[in-house]
C-alpha cells in the first residue's frame, strides 16, 4: 500500500469501522492521513456519530 502512496490507518477494533461507513464525514472524503485520523477522533461530535451513539444507548442490554 505504501508503494502506491497510501498510508494505512489502523482502528482499535472491527466495531470502530462504523466511523468509516456511508453517512460519516470521512466516507468518500479526500483527506490526508492526519485529517482522516482527526475526523475519526471526533466522530461522536458529528450529527451521524451522535445519532449512532443515541441509538446504541437505546438498544444496549
Buried (B, 14 or more C-beta within 10 A) or exposed (E): EEEEEEEEEEEEEEEEEBBBEEEBBBEEEEBEEEEBBEBBEEBEEBEBBEEBEEEEEEEEE
